[in-house]
Amino acid sequence: MPLPSLGRLSSRTNLKAVSSGRHRGAAKTADDGVVEDKELTSYLAALAPDADNESTGTGKRFGEAQVFQLRMSLIASKQLSDVAEARGISPQALAQEWILERLNWEGQAASLQDQRQVQSQRQVQSQDEELTDLTDEFHFPADAFDAPAAGRR
């Protein structure tokens, strides 16, 4: 199978073939001799990622990270910048560090609260068991009350 002729390449884009001398108004023929290589196309499609996770084109996502905008007063912004400068990092990095520390703290606090709830539930259960142990249960035979009581007046 002969390969299609690509013609001369344009110097501007180096991608587009220069016209083959046709007149501007002339209609193109239906078959220019270019055959699509379906095997190559499917191979390249398989290599291409489905979604470019590292793209920040929309400004909303970078990989699996979410981008948030933070609006602060001028005083708070100045304080953040001053503290960040003293630590030798950017204000954005400092704000991110603080937020992640706070989220970690909140997670630990929630975990401690869950542990306390579990402990209090265990205490209630053990108190219930202790009360059950302190209560005497008497079981009478079913026929014990059929006979009249002797010695009663």
Salt bridges, closest charged atoms under 4 A:
ASP32 OD1 - ARG22 NH2 3.51
GLU64 OE1 - ARG61 NH2 3.53
ASP82 OD1 - LYS78 NZ 3.05
GLU97 OE2 - ARG87 NH1 3.81
GLU106 OE2 - ARG102 NH2 2.82
GLU137 OE1 - HIS139 NE2 3.94
